[in-house]
Amino acid sequence: MGKLVMCLDTETGNSYLDENGNLCLDDSMVYDLGLVIGDLNGNIIETMSFVNADIFLDKEIMSSAYFKDKIPQYWIEIKNGTRTLASFYNIKRIVYALMVKYDITEVYAYNVRFDFNSLGNTIRYLTSSKRRYFFKYGTMPHDIMKLGRELAKEDEYIQFCKDNNYLTKNGRPQVKVETVARFLYDENFDEEHTGLADTLVEYRILCDLINKYSVDTRLWK
């Protein structure tokens, strides 16, 4: 088994419509964090699913959650122990401990900039900016979407997107998780849009494409 990495996905609230009527996610805050620890060959060591009590129990923030219709599902899974309801402080403490335990310095996510920003927004909001960053200094974010963009250059993928109308407004192949997963695994795949379930899909995409394309996935060089 090679080096271990962390792969994660967040679900957020606190979105709003901007002056042009477009959905703005710049101030998003995390209520659901799913994470996977494994190597880059698909060997999973740990999976965890956290519901951030500080945001999830805030009715005003959660009223703007894009997938707020899933709130009843969360309560069922919290009660049956599938998900852990915890303070953001404790979630952060557990994540830190896992990173130390497995010597992890690299964190992967699909469109990782959004997840890092949302985690940062959350900790700044909850600590009144006394703490500004979720991860320790030196943690390197990696964007799995860069691998999706490499896949989108392949003729077979381009044709798949054309055949199914998975195209952007500019007529280019989409590189969303859902589209990539439909091409690679299941044409009927739909994202669950809950943290851990989406993380498992993103981790699978990462492991299947990371050794195929020689692209630098680091968000910051």
C-alpha positions in Angstrom: 0.0 0.0 0.0 1.3 3.4 -1.0 1.0 6.8 0.7 -2.4 7.6 2.1 -4.5 10.6 1.2 -7.8 12.0 2.3 -10.7 12.5 -0.1 -13.7 14.5 1.0 -17.0 16.1 0.0 -19.1 18.7 1.7 -22.8 19.7 1.5 -23.5 23.3 2.4 -26.1 25.9 3.4 -26.1 29.7 3.3 -26.4 30.1 -0.5 -28.3 33.0 -1.9 -29.3 34.6 -5.2 -27.1 37.4 -6.4 -28.3 40.6 -8.1 -28.5 38.8 -11.4 -30.6 35.9 -10.0 -27.7 33.5 -10.1 -27.1 31.1 -7.2 -24.1 32.3 -5.2 -22.2 29.8 -3.1 -19.3 32.1 -2.0 -20.5 32.2 1.6 -21.4 28.5 1.9 -21.0 26.8 5.2 -20.7 23.1 5.8 -23.4 21.0 7.4 -22.3 17.6 6.1 -18.7 16.3 5.7 -17.9 12.9 4.3 -14.4 11.6 4.1 -12.4 8.6 2.9 -8.8 7.7 3.8 -7.0 5.4 1.4 -4.2 5.1 -1.0 -4.4 6.0 -4.7 -5.1 2.4 -5.8 -8.5 2.2 -4.3 -7.6 0.6 -0.9 -9.8 2.3 1.7 -8.6 2.4 5.3 -11.3 4.6 6.9 -14.6 6.2 6.0 -16.5 8.8 8.2 -19.7 10.8 7.9 -20.2 13.9 10.0 -23.2 16.2 10.4 -22.0 19.6 11.7 -24.4 20.4 14.6 -23.5 24.0 14.6 -24.8 24.6 11.1 -27.3 21.7 10.8 -29.3 22.9 13.8 -29.4 26.5 12.6 -32.8 26.7 10.8 -32.0 30.0 9.1 -28.8 28.7 7.5 -30.3 25.4 6.6 -33.3 27.0 5.0 -31.0 28.0 2.2 -29.4 24.5 1.8 -29.7 23.4 -1.8 -30.6 19.9 -0.8 -32.7 20.8 2.3 -35.3 18.3 1.3 -32.8 15.6 2.6 -33.0 16.9 6.1 -35.5 14.3 7.3 -33.2 11.6 5.8 -30.3 13.0 7.9 -32.3 12.8 11.1 -33.2 9.1 10.4 -29.5 8.3 9.8 -28.3 10.3 12.9 -30.7 8.3 15.0 -29.7 4.9 13.6 -26.0 5.8 13.9 -25.2 5.9 10.2 -24.1 9.5 10.6 -22.4 11.3 13.5 -23.9 14.6 14.8 -21.0 16.5 16.3 -19.8 20.1 16.9 -17.6 21.6 14.2 -14.8 21.8 16.8 -15.0 18.0 17.4 -15.2 17.3 13.7 -12.0 19.3 13.1 -10.3 17.6 16.1 -11.1 14.2 14.7 -9.9 15.1 11.2 -6.7 16.5 12.6 -6.1 13.3 14.5 -6.7 11.1 11.5 -4.3 13.2 9.4 -1.6 12.8 12.1 -2.3 9.1 12.5 -1.9 8.3 8.8 0.7 11.0 8.0 -1.7 12.7 5.5 -0.8 16.1 3.9 -2.8 15.8 0.7 -6.5 16.3 0.5 -8.5 15.5 -2.6 -12.0 16.6 -3.7 -13.9 17.2 -6.9 -13.8 21.0 -7.3 -11.7 21.1 -4.1 -11.6 24.9 -4.1 -15.3 25.0 -3.1 -14.8 22.5 -0.3 -11.8 24.3 1.1 -13.6 27.6 0.9 -16.7 26.3 2.6 -14.8 24.7 5.4 -12.9 28.0 5.9 -16.1 30.0 5.8 -17.6 27.7 8.5 -14.7 28.0 10.9 -14.4 31.7 10.5 -18.2 32.1 11.1 -18.2 29.9 14.2 -15.1 31.4 15.8 -15.8 35.0 14.8 -12.6 34.8 12.7 -10.4 33.7 15.6 -9.6 30.7 13.5 -9.5 31.1 9.8 -8.5 27.8 8.3 -9.8 24.3 8.7 -6.7 22.4 7.8 -3.2 22.9 9.2 -0.7 25.0 7.3 1.0 22.9 4.7 -2.0 20.8 3.7 -2.1 20.5 -0.1 -5.5 20.5 -1.8 -5.8 18.4 -5.0 -8.6 18.9 -7.5 -10.0 15.6 -8.9 -11.8 17.7 -11.5 -8.5 18.3 -13.3 -8.5 14.5 -14.1 -12.1 14.9 -15.3 -11.0 17.6 -17.7 -8.3 15.2 -19.1 -11.0 12.6 -19.6 -13.1 15.1 -21.4 -10.4 15.3 -24.1 -11.0 11.7 -25.1 -13.0 11.1 -28.3 -15.1 8.4 -26.6 -16.1 10.7 -23.8 -16.8 13.6 -26.1 -19.1 11.4 -28.2 -20.8 10.1 -25.0 -21.6 13.7 -23.9 -22.9 14.6 -27.4 -25.1 11.5 -27.5 -26.6 12.3 -24.1 -26.6 16.1 -24.4 -24.2 16.4 -21.4 -22.8 19.7 -22.8 -22.1 23.1 -21.3 -23.7 26.3 -22.6 -20.7 26.6 -24.9 -21.2 23.1 -26.3 -18.3 21.5 -24.5 -18.5 18.1 -22.6 -19.5 18.5 -19.0 -17.0 17.4 -16.4 -19.4 17.2 -13.5 -19.0 14.2 -11.1 -22.3 12.9 -12.3 -21.4 13.0 -15.9 -18.0 11.4 -15.4 -19.4 8.6 -13.2 -22.1 7.9 -15.8 -19.5 7.5 -18.5 -17.1 5.4 -16.3 -19.5 3.3 -14.3 -23.3 3.6 -14.9 -25.3 5.6 -17.4 -28.1 5.9 -14.9 -25.9 7.1 -12.0 -27.3 10.0 -10.0 -25.4 11.7 -7.2 -26.9 11.2 -3.8 -25.7 14.7 -2.7 -24.8 13.6 0.8 -21.2 13.9 1.9 -19.9 10.3 2.3 -21.8 8.8 -0.7 -20.5 11.5 -3.0 -17.0 11.1 -1.5 -16.9 7.4 -2.3 -17.7 8.1 -6.0 -15.1 10.9 -6.2 -12.5 8.7 -4.6 -13.2 5.9 -7.1 -12.9 8.4 -10.0 -9.6 9.6 -8.5 -8.1 6.2 -8.2 -9.2 5.2 -11.7 -7.8 8.3 -13.4 -4.8 9.4 -11.4 -2.5 6.9 -12.9 -3.9 7.3 -16.4 -3.2 11.1 -16.8 0.0 12.8 -16.0 -1.5 16.0 -14.8 -0.7 18.1 -11.7 -3.8 18.0 -9.6 -2.5 20.4 -7.0 -4.8 23.4 -6.5 -1.8 25.6 -5.6 1.6 25.2 -7.3 
